[in-house]
């Protein structure tokens, strides 16, 4: 058993707080910039150096807009009746599924404007995105949020703000799941024979499937047996399966023959 006593604030300078969670966003942005520049120099993507930063700006706007707008589903009592609360990013509340939708729309919009192959960019950005998401779940643990269901196992965690009951460290389960997916899609990225979009849809499929499984250990309200996050994740799995069937059957055959 472990009693949670971590400080979510990395550094405090007067009224200014630098939190571990915010640091994850900064690291994710910097990693994505480095990864895209690396892909550009290797000739994997047809972007200039300035266009890389333009693309990242689109993605950042997509993340913030989508993540906040989807909070309408999670806490309608806060955001639906007072939409201005959506602008109060500093108060927390970021939906993964909303951020995902926002990034896809922003990336597609950028590629359409620049006449670029959306699927190639989606494949490249999937690796740093998954790494940042894995770190994000560790930051959730540091924040003492998104707690797991009550459980008295060997490695259970007590979050004092949630009472004195021991719980699954579901945030860490989710982090491990995402690191495993990261290893898988990074390995896929070492091959060049796949049709563009294959790595991205692996990202979508395994993130969705993993979220469905791991969220059974997370304390969330259930609707017909699933949490809201699991229902959104099921949609991700089904859409990915459709694309696998329509676009990537040959890619799976190639992979299974290796």
C-alpha positions in Angstrom: 0.0 0.0 0.0 1.2 3.5 -0.8 -0.3 6.7 0.7 -0.2 9.4 -2.0 1.7 12.5 -0.8 3.1 13.9 -4.1 3.3 17.7 -4.8 1.8 18.4 -8.3 3.6 21.8 -8.3 7.2 21.6 -9.6 8.1 25.2 -8.9 6.3 28.2 -7.4 7.4 31.7 -8.0 5.0 34.0 -6.1 1.6 33.6 -7.7 3.1 31.7 -10.7 3.0 27.9 -10.5 4.8 25.5 -12.8 3.0 22.1 -12.5 4.2 18.7 -13.6 1.1 18.4 -15.8 1.8 21.6 -17.6 5.4 20.5 -18.1 4.1 17.4 -19.9 2.4 19.6 -22.5 5.7 21.6 -23.0 7.8 18.4 -23.4 5.2 16.9 -25.7 5.4 20.0 -27.9 9.2 20.1 -28.0 9.4 16.3 -28.7 6.9 16.7 -31.6 9.0 19.5 -33.0 12.2 17.5 -32.8 10.5 14.4 -34.3 9.0 16.3 -37.2 12.2 18.1 -38.0 14.0 14.7 -37.9 11.4 13.3 -40.3 11.8 16.4 -42.6 15.5 16.0 -42.9 15.1 12.3 -43.6 12.7 13.1 -46.4 9.7 11.4 -44.8 7.5 14.5 -44.9 7.4 17.3 -47.4 7.5 20.3 -45.0 9.8 23.2 -44.8 11.3 24.2 -41.4 8.8 27.0 -41.0 5.9 24.7 -42.0 6.8 22.4 -39.2 6.2 25.1 -36.7 3.0 26.2 -38.5 1.8 22.6 -38.3 2.5 22.4 -34.6 0.6 25.6 -34.0 -2.4 24.1 -35.7 -2.1 21.0 -33.6 -1.7 23.0 -30.4 -4.9 24.9 -31.2 -6.7 21.7 -32.0 -5.6 20.1 -28.7 -6.8 23.0 -26.6 -10.0 23.6 -28.4 -11.0 19.9 -28.7 -10.0 19.0 -25.2 -12.0 21.8 -23.7 -15.1 21.5 -25.9 -15.4 17.8 -25.0 -15.6 18.7 -21.3 -19.2 19.5 -22.2 -19.8 15.7 -22.2 -17.9 15.1 -19.0 -19.2 17.9 -16.8 -22.2 19.5 -18.5 -23.3 21.0 -15.2 -20.2 23.2 -15.2 -19.7 23.9 -18.9 -23.1 23.7 -20.6 -24.7 26.2 -18.3 -21.8 28.5 -18.3 -19.8 28.1 -21.5 -17.3 30.8 -20.5 -15.9 28.2 -18.1 -14.5 26.5 -21.2 -12.0 29.3 -21.5 -10.6 28.8 -18.0 -7.9 26.3 -19.0 -5.9 27.0 -15.8 -8.7 25.4 -13.7 -8.0 22.0 -15.4 -10.2 19.6 -17.3 -8.8 18.2 -20.6 -10.5 15.5 -22.5 -8.3 13.0 -24.4 -11.0 12.2 -26.9 -11.7 15.8 -27.5 -8.0 16.6 -28.0 -7.7 13.7 -30.4 -10.7 14.9 -32.5 -9.3 18.4 -32.4 -5.8 17.3 -33.5 -7.3 15.3 -36.4 -9.4 18.2 -37.6 -6.6 20.7 -37.3 -4.1 18.4 -39.0 -6.5 17.6 -41.9 -7.2 21.3 -42.3 -3.5 22.2 -42.4 -2.8 19.4 -44.9 -5.7 20.4 -47.1 -4.5 24.1 -47.2 -0.9 23.0 -48.0 -1.9 20.2 -50.4 0.0 17.6 -48.3 -0.7 13.9 -47.6 -2.6 13.9 -44.3 -1.9 10.2 -43.7 1.9 10.6 -43.9 1.9 13.4 -41.3 -0.5 11.4 -39.1 1.9 8.4 -39.1 4.9 10.6 -38.2 3.2 12.5 -35.4 1.7 9.3 -33.8 5.0 8.3 -32.1 5.7 11.6 -30.2 2.0 11.9 -29.5 1.8 8.5 -27.8 4.9 9.3 -25.7 3.4 12.6 -24.5 0.2 10.8 -23.7 2.0 8.2 -21.6 3.8 10.9 -19.7 0.4 12.6 -19.3 -1.0 9.7 -17.3 2.0 9.8 -15.0 1.3 13.5 -14.5 -2.3 12.5 -13.7 -1.0 10.3 -10.9 1.2 13.1 -9.6 -1.9 15.3 -9.6 -3.8 12.7 -7.6 -6.7 12.7 -10.2 -8.5 10.1 -12.3 -8.3 7.7 -9.4 -8.9 4.0 -9.7 -11.6 1.8 -8.1 -11.4 0.7 -4.5 -9.0 -2.3 -4.2 -6.9 -3.7 -1.3 -4.2 -5.3 -3.3 -0.5 -5.2 -2.7 0.2 -2.1 -4.7 -3.0 -0.2 -4.0 -2.8 3.6 -3.4 -4.6 5.8 -0.9 -5.5 9.3 -2.2 -6.3 11.2 1.0 -8.5 13.7 -0.8 -10.6 10.8 -2.0 -11.0 9.3 1.4 -9.0 6.6 3.3 -9.8 3.7 0.9 -7.1 2.0 -1.1 -7.4 2.1 -4.9 -6.0 0.8 -8.1 -3.3 3.1 -9.5 -5.2 3.2 -12.8 -3.3 6.2 -14.0 -0.1 4.1 -14.0 -1.8 1.2 -15.7 -2.8 3.6 -18.4 0.8 4.9 -18.7 2.2 1.4 -19.0 -0.4 0.6 -21.7 0.6 3.7 -23.7 4.3 2.9 -23.4 3.6 -0.5 -24.8 1.7 1.0 -27.7 4.5 3.4 -28.2 6.9 0.5 -28.6 4.6 -1.1 -31.1 4.1 1.9 -33.4 7.8 2.9 -33.1 8.7 -0.5 -34.3 6.2 -0.2 -37.2 7.8 3.2 -38.0 11.0 1.4 -38.8 9.4 0.0 -42.0 8.7 1.9 -45.1 6.5 -0.5 -47.0 3.2 0.3 -45.3 0.5 2.4 -46.9 0.3 5.9 -45.3 -2.1 5.8 -42.4 -1.3 2.3 -41.2 0.7 3.5 -38.2 -1.9 6.1 -37.3 -4.7 3.6 -37.3 -2.6 1.3 -35.1 -2.4 4.2 -32.7 -6.1 4.7 -32.8 -7.0 1.0 -32.5 -4.7 0.1 -29.7 -5.3 3.3 -27.7 -9.0 2.8 -28.0 -8.8 -0.9 -27.1 -6.4 -0.3 -24.2 -8.5 2.5 -22.8 -11.6 0.2 -22.8 -9.7 -2.4 -20.8 -7.8 -0.1 -18.4 -10.8 2.0 -17.6 -12.5 -1.0 -15.9 -10.0 -0.2 -13.1 -10.8 3.5 -13.0 -13.6 5.0 -10.9 -16.0 6.5 -13.4 -19.8 6.5 -13.7 -21.0 3.7 -16.0 -23.7 4.0 -18.7 -24.9 0.6 -19.8 -21.8 -1.1 -18.4 -19.2 1.3 -19.9 -17.9 4.7 -18.8 -18.2 7.6 -21.2 -14.5 7.3 -22.0 -15.0 3.6 -22.9 -17.9 4.4 -25.2 -15.8 7.0 -27.0 -12.9 4.5 -27.2 -15.2 1.9 -28.6 -16.0 4.3 -31.5 -12.2 4.7 -32.0 -11.8 0.9 -32.2 -14.7 0.4 -34.7 -13.5 3.2 -37.0 -9.9 1.9 -37.0 -11.2 -1.6 -37.8 -13.1 -0.2 -40.8 -10.0 1.5 -42.1 -7.9 -1.6 -41.6 -10.5 -3.5 -43.7 -10.9 -0.9 -46.4 -7.3 0.4 -46.7 -4.8 -1.8 -44.9 -5.6 -5.4 -45.5 -2.4 -5.8 -47.5 -0.4 -4.1 -44.8 -1.5 -6.6 -42.2 -0.6 -9.5 -44.6 2.9 -8.0 -45.0 3.2 -7.6 -41.3 2.1 -11.2 -40.5 4.6 -12.6 -43.1 7.6 -10.9 -41.4 
